Amino acid sequence: MSFDTQNGTRGARQPGKWVNLPNKLMAKRIRKGGQAGGSDALVLTTVGRRTGTARETPVACFPGDEGSWLIVASAAGAPRNPAWYYNLAAHPDEVQIETAGRKVAVTAEQLHGGARDDAWQRITANSPRFAQYQQKTDRELPVIRLAPRST
């Protein structure tokens, strides 16, 4: 499956560089087993699509099938996908997550069709704020499955 969600034309304000410090503090809390915004969370490490540099982002996560995790590229309902979405698209097999002191190498896959619909129902039932983010924008918020990579 491909990473193919186009940017929208309307939505909430895109989070800017001002979130860098809060994100670092949130990542520190998540590594110790904390939550983000009342949801389970993980630290997503991607490889920059242009720079090749490791990038860390705290994101809310939800349990997926067979030991996987689900995340949403919501950008709080902004019209553009978050930068980490494009990093995943460029390097889906070079992703790592960290939560509660545990690091796991994963492969990223964007869900489509019925698989996305089922995951979206579980996500919004668990965290209604994602449904609110969807209402703010005209792009379909991408749902990403992170599956443990066999080593």
Secondary structure, DSSP 8 states (H G I E B T S, - for coil): --------S--S----GGGHHHHHHHHHHHHTT--BTTB-EEEEEEE-TTT--EEEEEEE-EE-GGG-EEEE--GGG-SS--HHHHHHHH-TTSEEEEETTEEEEEEEEE--HHHHHHHHHHHHHH-THHHHHHHH-SS---EEEEEE---
